[in-house]
């Protein structure tokens, strides 16, 4: 029997996945969690074989939870199930120790099959994301990404400078550097590219 912990911050999704997996032969849902800290605590308490884990969680995101589980419960396998189809999230998830990455639009039978394959030691990548795990790393420095993240939230250079305790000139240089490294035409284009790649 494969013991599964289902983690998602939406009650309907979590309940639906639980019903789906409970109906499958050889799979038992032993617990549920709605946020990052609860997911970590429940995993340590229940020692599931597979954690079905959303990326976008409150408290601690799913990728950070996966990294913690890989360190503390190495026998527990993680399958990310998310709406985020960004290559950067996929790469970060596998770097954190996840064994699978599926999009939430995946057919129910495929999710159950993925749980079985991962429990048996396999690796699963959504067909729509295949090949993306091999694309290059983020070209931005942490400081450039931080400035670009604030710009993505609508902050102007002066507001970013105040937030980061920098001069306006330094902020503009970081944003300009980010635009250049991403081969973007404008700052808006740079934000779009970085967001799609999961770098922000």
C-alpha positions in Angstrom: 0.0 0.0 0.0 1.4 3.4 -1.0 0.8 6.0 1.7 0.2 9.5 0.3 0.0 12.9 1.9 -2.0 15.5 -0.1 -0.9 19.1 0.2 -2.8 22.0 -1.5 -4.1 25.3 -0.2 -7.4 25.0 -1.9 -9.9 22.8 0.0 -11.8 21.7 -3.1 -8.6 20.6 -4.9 -7.2 18.8 -1.8 -10.5 17.0 -1.2 -10.8 16.1 -4.9 -7.3 14.6 -5.0 -8.0 12.7 -1.8 -11.2 11.2 -3.3 -9.4 10.4 -6.6 -6.5 8.6 -4.9 -8.6 6.8 -2.3 -10.5 5.1 -5.1 -7.3 3.7 -6.6 -6.1 0.2 -5.6 -2.9 0.1 -3.7 -3.0 3.8 -2.7 -4.0 5.1 0.7 -4.3 8.9 1.6 -3.0 9.0 5.1 -3.3 12.8 5.6 -3.8 16.3 4.2 -2.3 19.7 4.7 -3.1 23.2 3.5 0.2 25.1 3.9 3.9 24.6 4.0 4.5 24.3 7.7 1.6 21.9 8.1 2.9 19.8 5.2 6.3 19.4 6.8 4.8 18.6 10.2 2.3 16.1 8.8 5.0 14.4 6.7 7.2 13.9 9.7 4.3 12.6 11.8 2.9 10.2 9.1 6.0 9.2 7.2 4.2 8.9 3.8 5.8 7.2 0.8 4.7 10.0 -1.5 3.8 13.7 -0.8 1.6 15.2 -3.5 2.6 18.8 -3.2 1.5 22.1 -4.7 4.2 24.7 -5.4 2.2 27.8 -4.5 1.5 27.4 -0.7 1.1 29.8 2.2 3.8 30.1 4.8 6.5 28.1 3.0 6.3 27.4 -0.7 6.2 23.8 -1.9 9.7 23.8 -3.3 11.1 24.8 0.1 9.0 22.1 1.7 10.4 19.5 -0.8 13.9 20.5 0.0 13.3 20.1 3.7 11.7 16.7 3.2 14.6 15.5 1.1 16.9 16.4 4.0 14.8 15.0 6.9 12.8 12.2 5.2 14.9 10.9 2.3 12.7 7.8 1.9 9.7 10.1 1.2 9.2 10.9 -2.5 7.7 14.2 -3.6 5.4 14.8 -6.6 4.8 18.4 -7.4 1.3 19.1 -8.7 0.9 22.7 -9.8 -0.7 25.2 -12.1 2.7 26.8 -12.6 4.1 25.7 -16.1 7.3 27.8 -15.7 10.6 26.1 -16.5 12.3 27.9 -13.6 9.9 26.3 -11.1 10.4 22.9 -12.7 14.2 23.2 -12.4 14.0 24.5 -8.8 11.7 21.6 -7.8 14.0 18.9 -9.1 17.0 20.7 -7.6 15.2 20.6 -4.3 14.8 16.8 -4.5 11.3 16.4 -6.1 10.9 13.2 -8.1 8.0 14.5 -10.3 6.4 17.6 -11.7 2.8 17.5 -13.1 0.4 20.3 -14.1 -3.0 20.4 -12.4 -4.7 20.0 -15.8 -3.3 16.4 -15.9 -5.8 13.6 -16.3 -6.8 11.9 -13.0 -5.5 8.5 -14.1 -2.1 10.0 -15.0 -1.8 11.4 -11.5 -2.4 8.0 -9.9 0.0 6.4 -12.3 2.6 9.1 -11.4 2.2 8.4 -7.7 2.9 4.7 -8.4 5.9 5.4 -10.6 7.4 7.7 -8.1 6.8 5.4 -5.1 8.7 2.7 -7.1 11.7 5.0 -7.5 10.9 6.5 -10.9 10.8 10.1 -12.1 7.8 11.9 -13.8 7.7 15.1 -15.8 4.6 16.5 -17.4 4.8 16.0 -21.2 4.1 19.7 -21.7 7.2 20.5 -19.6 9.5 17.8 -21.0 13.0 19.2 -22.0 12.5 22.4 -19.9 14.5 20.9 -17.0 17.6 21.1 -19.1 17.4 24.8 -20.1 19.9 27.2 -18.6 20.0 28.6 -15.1 18.8 32.2 -14.3 21.3 34.7 -15.7 20.3 37.4 -13.1 22.2 38.1 -9.9 20.1 38.0 -6.7 20.2 41.8 -6.5 19.1 42.2 -10.1 16.2 39.7 -9.6 15.2 41.5 -6.4 15.0 44.8 -8.2 13.1 43.3 -11.1 10.7 41.5 -8.7 9.8 44.9 -7.1 9.4 46.4 -10.6 7.1 43.6 -11.5 4.9 44.6 -8.5 4.6 48.0 -10.0 7.2 49.9 -8.0 9.1 52.8 -9.8 12.9 53.3 -9.5 12.5 55.7 -6.6 10.3 53.3 -4.7 12.6 50.4 -5.3 15.6 52.6 -4.1 13.8 53.4 -0.9 12.8 49.8 -0.3 16.3 48.5 -0.9 18.2 51.5 0.7 20.0 52.2 -2.6 20.5 55.2 -4.8 18.1 55.6 -7.8 21.1 55.3 -10.1 22.1 51.9 -8.7 18.5 50.7 -9.1 18.4 51.8 -12.7 21.7 50.1 -13.4 20.4 46.8 -11.9 17.2 47.0 -13.9 19.1 47.9 -17.1 21.5 45.0 -16.5 18.6 42.7 -16.0 17.0 43.8 -19.3 20.2 43.2 -21.1 20.9 39.8 -19.7 17.4 38.7 -20.6 17.7 40.1 -24.1 14.5 42.0 -23.5 13.3 45.0 -25.4 11.9 46.9 -22.4 11.6 46.5 -18.6 8.1 45.2 -19.1 9.4 42.6 -21.5 12.1 41.6 -19.0 9.5 41.1 -16.3 7.5 38.9 -18.7 10.5 36.8 -19.6 11.7 36.3 -16.0 8.2 35.5 -14.7 7.6 32.9 -17.4 10.9 31.3 -16.6 10.1 31.2 -12.9 13.0 33.4 -12.0 10.9 35.9 -10.0 
